[in-house]
Amino acid sequence: MPRSPLADFLFNSRRLHAIQRAKQRYGVQLDNNEYAYLNARIRKQKCPRVADLPDRRAAYRIEFKGRFMLAVYSHHEHQLITFLPPGHRF
C-alpha cells in the first residue's frame, strides 16, 4: 500500500534530520543512497546495538567512511532518525 503524503513528509523530514546530524556531528556527508544503506545495515543486524531507548528506539554503533558513529534507529518507523554526538553516554 502506498504511503500517504503525510507519511512521506514525515519520512523525508526524519531522513533530512539524520543526514544533517551526520554532517554536523561526524563530518560525514550522506546522500540518500548511503542513508538507505545504513538503514539496511541496521535492519540486517550488521551493526552492534549499544542501548535500548524509549519508544521502540535503539542506539547502534555504525562504522562508515572510516568513522564510528552512534545512530538512533526507530523500530516503529523502520528508519534511522538521528546521530548522537561522539562520546555520548547512556
Sequence and secondary structure as in RCSB ss.txt:
>XXXX:A:sequence
MPRSPLADFLFNSRRLHAIQRAKQRYGVQLDNNEYAYLNARIRKQKCPRVADLPDRRAAYRIEFKGRFMLAVYSH
HEHQLITFLPPGHRF
>XXXX:A:secstr
    HHHHHHHHHHHHHHHHHHHHHH     HHHHHHHHHHHHTT S EEEEETTTEEEEEEEETTEEEEEEEET
TTTEEEEEE TT   
